[in-house]
Amino acid sequence: MTIETKFIIVTFLVALSQLPLLILLGKVKRYLDPKKRFFSTAYFCLIIIIVLDFFYFNISYKVLLSSLLIILSSIFILFTFWSILVWGFTTSMLVSLNKKKGYKITKEKWIRVYCNNQNLNTFTKDRIQLLYLINVIKKQNKNVTITANGYIISFLYKILKNFFV
């Protein structure tokens, strides 16, 4: 196996290491801003690749650039997942409906449950439409209920959020 192939494999391993690093930082620095946690692990992965190149592998700049593109791609993919998990408004709404244990409630009461008895009309109604489109809630007369898909997503979200955040 060539040194370049080994370096690309190491790059994938470093990219995969960002997830355990996020978990570790979440347990150690529980009150650190999630954005700071994410970017600190992303910078760490980038620095590791650069340090490995200069001090261990000494590969060409083309391979280093390829490795950096792989790392950056994985960071963008993980950031999408991370932002949904940490700041997921739509999923949080689904969890708030799940707090009612599947009881049928009106859309307005659901908004109040989500917003802690406050009013949030335009944005919330927009998110509710999205939940209808992806079939995690359904409307029966004037009531909104969570579907089986909604229960699954809500359950997975709670587990993932407790595990990663």
Backbone hydrogen bonds, N-H to C=O, Kabsch-Sander energy under -0.5 kcal/mol:
donor,donor_aa,acceptor,acceptor_aa,energy
6,K,2,T,-2.1
7,F,3,I,-2.1
8,I,4,E,-2.2
9,I,5,T,-2.2
10,V,6,K,-2.5
11,T,7,F,-2.3
12,F,8,I,-2.1
13,L,9,I,-2.1
14,V,10,V,-2.7
15,A,11,T,-2.6
16,L,12,F,-2.3
17,S,13,L,-1.3
18,Q,14,V,-0.6
18,Q,15,A,-1.1
19,L,16,L,-0.8
21,L,17,S,-2.0
22,L,18,Q,-2.3
23,I,19,L,-2.1
24,L,20,P,-2.8
25,L,21,L,-2.9
26,G,22,L,-2.1
27,K,23,I,-1.6
28,V,24,L,-2.3
29,K,25,L,-2.8
30,R,28,V,-0.5
32,L,29,K,-1.9
37,R,33,D,-2.3
38,F,34,P,-2.5
39,F,35,K,-2.6
40,S,36,K,-2.3
41,T,37,R,-1.8
42,A,38,F,-2.2
43,Y,39,F,-2.7
44,F,40,S,-2.0
45,C,41,T,-2.2
46,L,42,A,-2.1
47,I,43,Y,-2.9
48,I,44,F,-2.5
49,I,45,C,-2.0
50,I,46,L,-2.1
51,V,47,I,-2.9
52,L,48,I,-2.8
53,D,49,I,-2.0
54,F,50,I,-2.4
55,F,51,V,-2.6
56,Y,52,L,-1.7
57,F,52,L,-2.9
58,N,53,D,-3.2
64,L,60,S,-2.1
65,L,61,Y,-2.8
66,S,62,K,-2.2
67,S,63,V,-2.5
68,L,64,L,-2.7
69,L,65,L,-2.2
70,I,66,S,-2.0
71,I,67,S,-2.6
72,L,68,L,-2.8
73,S,69,L,-2.3
74,S,70,I,-2.3
75,I,71,I,-2.3
76,F,72,L,-2.4
77,I,73,S,-2.3
78,L,74,S,-2.7
79,F,75,I,-2.6
80,T,76,F,-1.7
81,F,77,I,-1.7
82,W,78,L,-3.2
83,S,79,F,-3.0
84,I,80,T,-1.8
85,L,81,F,-2.1
86,V,82,W,-3.0
87,W,83,S,-2.3
88,G,84,I,-0.9
89,F,87,W,-1.3
92,S,88,G,-2.3
93,M,89,F,-2.1
94,L,90,T,-1.7
95,V,91,T,-2.2
96,S,92,S,-2.2
97,L,93,M,-1.9
98,N,94,L,-1.9
99,K,95,V,-1.4
100,K,96,S,-0.5
100,K,97,L,-1.0
101,K,98,N,-2.1
102,G,97,L,-0.8
103,Y,100,K,-1.8
105,I,144,V,-1.4
107,K,142,K,-0.6
110,W,106,T,-2.1
111,I,107,K,-2.2
112,R,108,E,-2.0
113,V,109,K,-2.6
114,Y,110,W,-2.7
115,C,111,I,-2.6
116,N,113,V,-0.9
117,N,112,R,-3.5
124,T,120,L,-0.5
125,K,121,N,-2.7
126,D,122,T,-1.8
127,R,123,F,-2.0
128,I,124,T,-2.4
129,Q,125,K,-2.0
130,L,126,D,-1.5
131,L,127,R,-2.1
132,Y,128,I,-2.1
133,L,129,Q,-2.3
134,I,130,L,-2.1
135,N,132,Y,-1.4
136,V,131,L,-2.1
137,I,131,L,-0.9
138,K,145,T,-2.4
140,Q,138,K,-0.5
140,Q,143,N,-2.6
143,N,140,Q,-2.4
144,V,105,I,-2.8
145,T,138,K,-2.6
147,T,136,V,-2.2
151,Y,147,T,-2.2
152,I,148,A,-2.2
153,I,149,N,-2.6
154,S,150,G,-2.6
155,F,151,Y,-2.6
156,L,152,I,-2.7
157,Y,153,I,-2.6
158,K,154,S,-2.2
159,I,155,F,-2.1
160,L,156,L,-2.9
161,K,157,Y,-2.9
162,N,158,K,-2.0
163,F,159,I,-2.0
164,F,160,L,-3.0
165,V,161,K,-1.9
